Amino acid sequence: MSKQTAWTLADLSALPEDCAVEVLDGAPLVRANPLPVHQRIIRRLASALETQLPDAWQLETRVPLLLADNPLDYLCPDLVVFGADVPLTERFVSGASVLLVVEIVGTNPSITNAYARARIPHYWRVEENSVQTHVLDTGRYVPTGVCALSDVRFS
């Protein structure tokens, strides 16, 4: 990283490709490795949603998103639905290409705010066996419902 106080895209690009780093408001972000139950929930949710996606969209887990470059917001949500036209060979996906981010419990409000600043239309938060759905409305996420994890549908 350069001598400046805030991380930049250049600092991030200088790291090895397999380096798992997240940056929020220009500062490196440390998140704990997920527990196996966390990984199972995401895997099952991804499997359930992927078969329902229209051809215009694709879904991946833990895809790095470039949400802003000054200050740098570079986050890896648990699950991301983004445009099918985005090549999977890129190092990150632009927030402008994202339809939905999903996070499993414990998401820092600053992270949720970064998704809203990037104008990602939909945000889901998974807690225990339920999914709380939110839609972006005038710069903030507004709750639209809660459903059982087993009842999740993409529409």
HELIX and SHEET records of a PDB file:
HELIX    1   1 LEU A    9  SER A   13  1                                   5    
HELIX    2   2 PRO A   36  GLU A   50  1                                  15    
HELIX    3   3 GLY A   95  SER A   97  5                                   3    
HELIX    4   4 PRO A  109  ARG A  117  1                                   9    
HELIX    5   5 LEU A  149  ASP A  151  5                                   3    
SHEET    1   A 2 GLU A  22  LEU A  24  0                                        
SHEET    2   A 2 ALA A  27  LEU A  29 -1                                        
SHEET    1   B 6 TRP A  57  THR A  61  0                                        
SHEET    2   B 6 LEU A  79  GLY A  83 -1                                        
SHEET    3   B 6 VAL A  98  ILE A 104 -1                                        
SHEET    4   B 6 HIS A 122  GLU A 127  1                                        
SHEET    5   B 6 SER A 130  ASP A 137 -1                                        
SHEET    6   B 6 ARG A 140  ALA A 148 -1                                        
SHEET    1   C 3 LEU A  72  LEU A  75  0                                        
SHEET    2   C 3 LEU A  65  ASP A  69 -1                                        
SHEET    3   C 3 VAL A  93  SER A  94  1                                        
END                                                                             
